[in-house]
Amino acid sequence: MNDSSWGARPRAGYAGEWTAPDQGPLPAGPAYDAHDAQHTRPMPIVPETGRDADDRDDRNRGTAPATRSGPPVRDDMPQGGSPFRDEMPQEPMSTPPPAPQQPQAQQPPQPPQKKRAGRDLRSAIGVGLGLGVVIVASLFIWKAAFVGVIAVAVVVGLWELTSRLEERKGIKAPLVPLAVGGAAMVVAGYVRGPEGAWVAMALTALAVLVWRMTEPPEGYLKDVTAGVFAAFYVPFLATFVALMLKADDGPQRVLTFLLLTVVSDTGAYAVGWRFGKHKLAPKISPGKTREGLLGAIAFAMVAGVLCMTLLVDGGTWWQGVLLGLAVAASATLGDLGESMIKRDLGIKDMGTLLPGHGGIMDRLDSLLPTAPVVWLMLVIFVGSA
């Protein structure tokens, strides 16, 4: 051994014997008295022999020690390895093979879902039948009663329209002069004819302007403009139904008008729901299709032929064809016009008074613009008497 190994700390994993340097006798003191010193004896120095001595000399000369045949110690282990790496080489880890997947039973193809109507058809049909009974009964029993039905529908429609305008746009169209003037307009048309309807319309518009003057001027222009529009849109157009009723065969003319409009709407709905693929006006009413428009025209033409030949005195089949075509066009435009209003207001229905239908205005949307068209064509075809 060289002198430099004395007092040096053995390296980690060194298996040879390490002896402490001679530090002389221990001092006598409380912990080392003479009695205890008699019971201590120096450790015998065991000479290095065999393999350990050879390894020590090899390390001092800078040569690699010979390979041991016994169990390895830490000095022989590669850094980060296993002591049994040389003797038991590890096989590379392999992932276990995936378990065989059971073949999934093929699901039968789902049948395509049928189109569903957007409303409660049961409620819609029930309400429609109830309204039909009231209309037909008042129409053929007493004409004045049907005029009252028109007036009530006009007032309720005005209330729905003005309420939605105020809720969604903050427009306060005066309802009182509109309701009074609208009912008077219908009665005047039935009693005095077209002249009475025009005069009542002018007086209603003037009443709207004056009534709004009782409130602050802020928003005056938009309020009176909406009021005049509402007076024209609801009661004035509805007055043409009263003008049809005034004729001798008035009930038959009104029934022709109602049947053609309802059949046109039904044909558009049925054909569009079953075959509709091409949108008619997607920005205004996404649900309407060109196929539905063709269905409305076809249904209305057939109904027009039947009504003109069976209900209206002096009517012919070709007049029924033209009447049906005109009704399909006006009903579709009226429906699109109200869809524009509701889209601008951000609502789906004008009201909730009629289950399955919405409000009164949701049923008058196609009837109102169709009334003057049917009245005019009947006057041209068979006269106003």
Secondary structure, DSSP 8 states (H G I E B T S, - for coil): --GGGTT----TT--S--------S---SSSS-HHHHHT----------THHHHHHHHHHHT------SS---GGGS-TTS-TTTTTS-----------------------------SS-HHHHHHHHHHHHHHHHHHHHH-HHHHHHHHHHHHHHHHHHHHHHHHHHH-----HHHHHHHHHHHHHHHHHH-HHHHHHHHHHHHHHHHHHHTTS-STTHHHHHHHHHHHHIIIIIHHHHHHHHHTSTTHHHHHHHHHHHHHHHHHHHHHHHHHH--SEEETTTEEEEEHHHHHHHHHHHHHHHHHHHHHTSTT--HHHHHHHHHHHHHHHHHHHHHHHHHHHHHT-S-S-SSBTTTBSHHHHHTTHHHHHHHHHHHHHHHH---
